């Protein structure tokens, strides 16, 4: 239902983008997958979040989330080509890996 709300809101969902982006690093893979799907359903209004979605590929381990990311990136390839080719800060995937490490007490395996 929440995903449908973002689709219906279209450009009015953009102010919620920071909250949506936070869910990309959620501990639960189901939440991450649904977030990626939500961004995809936002269409052109979710395009600014695509670099963060792409960044998840750096560290994502869950096959369902990876599949959702690939679908989202392929579905927006025409519109997203310019956005995704721009240099960006540290990827959301790197941030997520750092947070995982902190949760484990700073010990990486």
N, C-alpha and C positions, 0 to 999 in steps of 0.2 A: 504494500500500500504506500509506503514512504517513497519507493522508487517511482511509482505512478504519479505521485504528487510532484516530484521534480520534473517529470516529463511534462505534466500539465502546466507547471509554472514557467517553463522555458527560460527566457532571459531573466525572469524575476527570481530564479533559483541561484543566480550568480552570487548574490551576497552571502549565501550559505556555503559557497565553495571552500572557504577555509575549514569549516567544520567537516565537510565531505572529505577534504584532503587528509585530515587527521585520521580518518577511518582507514586510509590506505596502509597505515602502520599498526593497525589493531592486531592484538595477539591471536585473535580467532580468524582462521583462514576463510570461514564462511562470511564474516563481516568484510574482509578484504575483497572477496569475490563479488559480493553484492555491491560494494562501493564502486568497483570497476564497472560493473554493469550499469549502475546508476549514472556514472559519468558518461558512458556510451549513450544511454538513453536521453541524456540532456542535449545531444546533438551538437550543433555549432556552439551552443552556450557552455558546453563542458570542455571545449577544445583547449582552453588554457590549462586544464589539469592534465592533459595528455603527456607532457614531459615527465610529470610525476608518476603517471601510470607506467610509462616506458621504463622509468628508473627502477620500478619494482622488479623488472626482469633480472636485474643484477643479483638479487639475493633471494627471490621467491623460491620456495621449495615445494609448495602445494601444487599439484598438477591441475586442479580445477581453477585455481587463481591464475596460473600461467596461461591456461586455455582462454580464460575470460580476457586477460590482457591482450593476447594475440588477436582475439576477435575484435576487441575495441580498437586496436591500432589498425587493423586491416579495414575495418568499417569506416574509418575516418581518413584513410590514407591520402585521398585527394586534398582535403581541407587541411590536414595535419602536416603535410610534408614540410611546409615552411616553418611551422611552430616547432616540430621535432628536430629540425636541422640546426636550430639556433643553439649556441653554447648555453649551458645552464650551470647553476651552482651544484653542490654535492647532491647526488641523486637521493630520492626518497628511500631507495633501497639501501643506500649506505647509512642513512639515518636510522632505518629500521634495524639494521645489523648492529649498530652502535647501541640502540635501546635494548636489543636482545642481550647483548654482552653485559650491559649494566644490570639487567634483571638477574643474570647469573652471577652477579658479584664481580663483574669485570674479568671473568675468566673465559677466554675463547677456546673452543674445542677444535 
